[in-house]
Amino acid sequence: MKLKSIYTSPLIWISLLIFVNFFLFNGASSLRNEEPRRAMVAIEMMESGEYMIPHLHGQTYYNKPPVYNWVLSGFFKVFGFNESVVRLPGILSFILTAWFLFKITASYFDKKTRILFSLMFITLADMLFHGTVNAGEIDLFFSLLTCVQVYLIFYYFEKEKWLHLFVISYLFCAIGILTKGLPSLAFQGITLLAYFIYKRRFLTLFYWQHFLGLTIMLSIVGGYLYYFSLSENVMAFIGQQIKEAAQRTAAEKPLIKTILHLFNFPVLILTKTFPWSLFIFPLCFRKVRTVFLQNKLLKFSLVFLLSNILIYWISPDFRSRYVYMFFPYLILFYGFCLVHLNLTPSWFGKTIKSILTVGMFGASVAVIVLPFFLPEKNVFIFSLCTLSGVAIFMSARIGFKSEEIYRFSLSLVTIMLLGRFVFNIAVLPQMSLLDPEQKYERVVADIIEKSDDKMLYFTGPLKENTRDLSIFGEEFSEVQYEIPFELPYQVPYYYYLSTGNVLKYIPAPTEQGVFLVYDQFAYLVEGQKEILYRFEINHGNKEVLLFEVKN
């Protein structure tokens, strides 16, 4: 590559922006939402040496199986403990999913289109500004596992390698089950049934290779459950997995919410996958559909999406991270329609490009004026936003002048990544200052100061959980188990980062150490208490007390 092309190639600048956005700003904010919980379960695994059964506060953790905690603890051992490392497995899973898209399309599309698929995935609005910002959660990793799992069904079906198909896909299914529970089993069963019926090979599901793959999966999962049962309440664990899966279905939601969600869901998917979702509409034209249906990978993707997404379509409990595994396959549709705009009427392609071009030029103005609306203003942010706004304007100008859809798309990719850069430098710090979840790092510092180097524990009564065990809506058993009431997960995480000690639960305080208890349960603590500190949690208007027991 000539020196000039190195500096002018948009792919060089796009690659640089990807690296800066996803790796240099990975630890720019404190942990939020589920991130600190994932971190603490992995940390307690490392501290206890018990890698098979997850724990939180030293008590059995029933919500999730252990695989993702193994991954996260491995990263902790290599890179140490901080926010960047907590989010690194998710970021790498996200990048690997983009690479996965590039690889699986090798036999069906030219290289430029395959590159475009990967870049479109990276710049989906929800993934770019939400999923990768909260990358310490489990969903990006699980999405990658699921994408590979279902693709293997297609890949080996085309080669008619039934042993490979069933054994390897069920192996990934087992890993998925031990990562996030029952959804992996649903993806496996529904995809196999739907695709084999579509291909008129239903009887192949009764081949011995299928039963071997199923046996391997059941042996792995069953072996884990047996190990769990040796020391813990395995029925409570199974009941919790059923509960976690049921939360995503319409069975536990009011009918009116389900009906409204039926109409909202397609709109939500289009907004979460903006701006590339605008390119789904060329499928309205027969010429585009005709070419679309000649592509085997696209037909498989259509069968996978239509058969699996129904569960989420009828579930009002919609969270975009639940459907991340569908996004790579949706990108195949969007990308295909984008590169086949020439099959649509000229006015149609011009309309879409005009809408996006107006948006791109508008983004340049929005970025330049953004600092004027921020609570805290400084010259550095003004300068970077101005430079980014100019860069966005130049990219929009290149896209506007280009007749080639590939070049236009690269301009849009660049602008989306520049938007994430501005988000990193200007918006994310302000969000951190305003986000009530960020206060816990300061709260933990106050707790440590008030504790006077004494060991900290969490105490109070246990919360009783009841889980129904059912099949197809028919309850056949009920299981009860007790767990501690949940503290905000940032508290044990930042306590560990500051002291190297795990915040463990004990049922009753002693004269040694200091203790955290919810104010509503403080009357249950026997003996005289000296209140050292108190703070309010963000949800439920409840106070937590820091105290020690006095004679």
Secondary structure, DSSP 8 states (H G I E B T S, - for coil): --HHHHHH-HHHHHHHHHHIIIIISTTSS---TTHHHHHHHHHHHHHH---SS-EETTEE--SS-SHHHHHHHHHHHHH-SSHHHHHHHHHHHHHHHHHHHHHHTTTTS-HHHHHHHHHHHHT-HHIIIIITTTTTSSHHHHHHHHHHHHHHHHHHHHHT-HHHHHHHHHHHHHHHHHHHSTHHHHHHHHHHHHHHHHTT-GGGGGSHHHHHHHHHHHHHHHHHHHHHHTTS-HHHHHHHHHHHHHTTSGGGS-HHHHHHHHHHHHHHHHHHTTTGGGGGGGGGSHHHHHHHTT-HHHHHHHHHHHHHTHHHHT-S---GGGGGGGHHHHHHHHHHHHHTGGGS-HHHHHHHHHHHHHHHHHHHHHHHHGGGGSSS--HHHHHHHHHHHHHHHHHHHHHHH---HHHHHHHHHHHHHHHHHHIIIIIHHHHHHH-GGGGHHHHHHHHHHHHTT--EEE-S-EEEEEEEEEETTEEEEEEEEEEE----THHHHHHHHHHS---EE-SS--SSSEEEEEGGGGGGS-SEEEEEEEEE-SSSS-EEEEEEEE-
